Amino acid sequence: MTFTLEHLEFYLLILMRVSGFIMTAPFFSYSSVPMRIRAAMSVFMSLVVIQVTPVVDLTYSGVFGYSALVLKESMIGVVLGLMCSMCFYIINLAGQLMDMEMGLSMANMFDPMVNMQFSVTGSLYNYLLMLMLVVTNMHYYIIRAIVDSFSYFNVGKAVFDTVSLKNIVVDFIANYFIIAVRIVLPVFCCMLLINVVLGVLAKAAPQMNMFVVGMQIKVLAGLAVLVIVIQSFPMVSDYIFGEMKDVITQVIHLYTEVKSRMSWQVIIWYIPITFSFLPKTVRAVKKQNPRHPKSWIRHEKKDRLQRARI
């Protein structure tokens, strides 16, 4: 196959979609995965995809037309990756609700992998879910989803149905809370019984400090229930992965092959999603380059003040 300028344009658009997906998908978007690995994975996957995807003629006018295609393809990958990542927040919400009931909500910890605050139980559930993701080969399904998307809608041949996407997001958020409450329901029931017993004891023995006694009883009972409930975690993870598959399928079916260009309403709708990732990128750059120009100016001013005082 002769590699021409048209093939290069087509390959760059494939790279934009794959890169947007890799940067937002679970397991691949974590900060523990180096940026060079993500870039190399995106380039390699794009090279594989272009071998199996028929090259189509791209219709655009000038630099702005091609820039619109680049933005469109990158946003397709970003939305697919975000829908996969949203399923992982279910288990985090369930862990936070458990710790709130057991009295461990103050013991939050910063997870450097996702740059977020996690509760103790939420962090445990998150790592277990990532383990189940690898054990069940679900990461292969995630990669296959972005690769198969080119067979459903080729480069430059898809637009978003924003109304249907809004309905999918609303339905998922509703199920988001329902699934989290179902996971934490055994702990809720146990804590309710303990609160009833403590209320009766407070009436029977007012001199007893129920706050101190109740905190210890709640933590011990909550950990005991957690040990029992965690045995059903494979079924919970299987249900969450099923929800992830349904969301990916629904999002892919939103794309329809049309000949018109991407509407400006869709571009404006995508812009907040794109810029929401910029603060994380800026923080990562500042961590890698501590001698940032602004920080260098501040250090220089401090040195001048110290020399002036001396």
N, C-alpha and C positions, 0 to 999 in steps of 0.2 A: 504494500500500500504506500503510495506516494504521499508524503506529509506536506500539505500545502498550507497557505495562509488561512484558508477556510477551515482546515482541520485544527489549526492553532486556536482560532476563535472559538470553535466548538469545544475544544479541550478546556479552555479557560473557563467557559461557562459550566462545564461539568465539575471542574475543580471548585468553583464557587459554591455549588450546591453541596458537594461532599464536605468541603471545609466548614460550611455553616452547620452541617449536621454533627461533625466531629467535635466542634467547639461547644456544643450544647447538649449532646446526648449523654446519658448516664455512663459511668465507668470511664469514658474517654475524655470527658470535660473536666475531670478532677485535677486540681493543681498538682497532685503527686505525679501525674503524667507530664513529662517535660514538653515544652512547646515544640521542640525539634521533633519529638516522636509524633506529635499530632500532625505537624506539617508533612513529615515523611509519609505517614499513613494516608493523609489526604491525597498526596501526589501519587502514591502507589495505587490506591483504590481508583483514582481517576484514570490512570493508565490502563487498569483492567477494564473499567467500564467503557472506555472509548473503543476497546477492541470488540465489544459485543453489542454496542449501540449503533444503529445506522445513522450516518451523518446526514443531517437535513439542512436545507437552505435556510439561513437566518435572514429574516426581513427586518431591517432597521435602517434608520436614516442618520448617518453621522455619528459623532462621538456620544451625543446625548442619548441616541437610540440604543447604542450598545451599552452605555452605562445603565440604562433602565433594565436591559436584559440581565446585566451582572447583578443589580440589586434584586431583581425578581428571583433569580436562581439561588442567590445566597439566602434570601428570606424563606424560600421553600425548605431548604435544609435546616434553617434555624427553627422554623415552626415544627417540623417533624422531630427534631431533637428535643425541643421544649416539651412537646406532648409526652415523649418518653420519660423525661426527667420529672414531670409533674406527678407521675405515678409513684415515684420514690418519696415524695413528700407526705404521702398517706401514712407511712410507717413512722415518720418523724412526728406528725401530729398525734398519733396514737401514743408514742412514747412520752410526749409532753403532757398529755392528759393523765397517763399513769403516774408520772412523777408528781403532778399537781395533787392527785388524790393521796399519794403515799407520803407527801410532805418533803419530797426531794426536788421541788421545782427551783429552789435556790442554787442547787448544785449543777449549774449549767457549765458546759465546757466548750471551748472553741475548737472546731474541727478544721484543721488547715487544708484538708482535702477539698472541701466545698466552700470554705471561707464563710461559715455560718456558725451561730451558736446552737448547740445541741444539748438536750437534756441527757442524763446518764442512760436512761432506758431507751431514749430515742437514738442515741449513738450506738448502743448495743444492737438494736433492731436494724439500724441502717447497715452496719457491718455484716450482720447475718443475711440481710437481703442481698447485699453485694456478693456474698459467698454463694448464695443460692443462684444468683444470676450466672455465675461462672460454672457452677456444678451442673446446672440444667441446660447449659449451652444457649442461654437466652441472648447472650451477646452476639452469637451468630445470627440470630433472628433479627436483631437490631441492625446489623450490618447488611443483611440481605434485604431489609426493608428499603434502605436508601438506594441500594443497587437496583432492586426491582422497580423502584419508582420511575426509572428512565424508560421501562417498557410500558408503563401505564400512560405517562405523559413525557414526551421527549423534550429536549432543550428548546425553550422558547415557545412551547405549544400548550401552556397551561396558565390559567388564571384562578384566582381564589373566589369562591362564593362566600363573601364575608358574613352573610346572614346565617348560612348553615354552620360556618365556623363558630359564630357567636352562640348558636344553639348547642353545639357540641361542648363548648367550654362551660356553659351554664349547667348542662346536664352532668358534666364531669365534676364540677365543683359541688353539686348536690350529692352525688355519689361519694365524693371525697370525704365528706363529714360522716356519711352513713357507714362507710367501710371502717373509718377510724374508730367510731363509737362501737361498732361490732367487735373490733379487736380488743378494745379496752373494757368491754362490758363485764367480764368476770371480776376484774379489779373494782369496778364501780359497785357491783353487788356486794362484794366483800367489805368494802369501805362503808357502805350504807348500813350493813348489819353491825359493824363495829361502832359507828356513830350512834345507832339506836341503843346499843348496850352501854356505851359511855354516858349517854343522856340519862338512862335509868340509874346508873351508878352515881351520877352527880346529884340526883334527887335523894338517893338512899344515903349517901355519905358525902355531905357538902364539904366536909373538912379535907377531903382528898383532892389533890391537885390533878384534875383530869387532863389538863393541857400537857403536862410532862408525861404522865402515864399514857395518854392517848397517842402521843407522837411516837413513842417507842412501839406500842402495839400496832399502829398502822404500818410502820416501816417493816416490822417482822412479818405481819400478815400479808402485806403487799408483796414482799419478796417470796414468801411461800407460794402465793397464788401465781406469781410470775414464773416460778420454776415449773409449776404444773401446766400453765398455759403455753409456755415456750415450746412444749413438746408438739403442739399443733402448728408450729411455725411453718413447716413445709406446705401445709394446706393453705395457710394465709399467703405465703409467697406465690403459690400456684394461682390463687385467685387474683392477686395483684398483677401478675404477669398476664393473666387472661384479660384484665382490664386494659393493660398496656397494648396488647394485640388489637383489641377492639378499637381503641383510640387511634392507633396508627392506621388501621383499615379505614376508619371513617374519614380521617384527614386526607388519605390518598384519594378516596372517592370524591373529595370535594373538587379536585382538579378536573377540568374538562378541557378537551382539546378544541381550541378555537383559533381563528386566524387573526383576530384583533389583537391589538397591543394591550399591555397591562394598563389598567385604569389608574389614574392618579389617586383615586380614593383608596385603592389597595396599597399604593406606595406610602401614602400618608398614614394609613393604619399600621404599616410595618415599622415606621420610623421610631416610635417609642420603644418597641421591642429591641431594635438594634442598639439604641443609645443606652438602654438599661444595662448593657454589658460593659460599657466604657469605664465606669468607676473601678470595676474589678481589674480591668486591663491597666489602668493608670496606677493602681496600688501595686500590681505585680511589677510594673516597670520601675517604680520607686524602690521596691525591695531589691530588685536586681542591680539598680544603680543608685547607691546611697548618696553619691556626690551629684545629686540632681542640681540643676542650675539654681533653683529657688533655695534649696537647702544650703548650697555653696555660698550664696549671698548672705544668708542668715549667719552662717559660721564666720564669714569674713567680717560682718558687722560686730559680732561678739569679740573677735580677736582685736579689732580696732578699739573697742571700748575698754578692754582689759589693758591694752598698751597705753591708752590715754590715762587710765587711773594710776598706772605705775609711774 
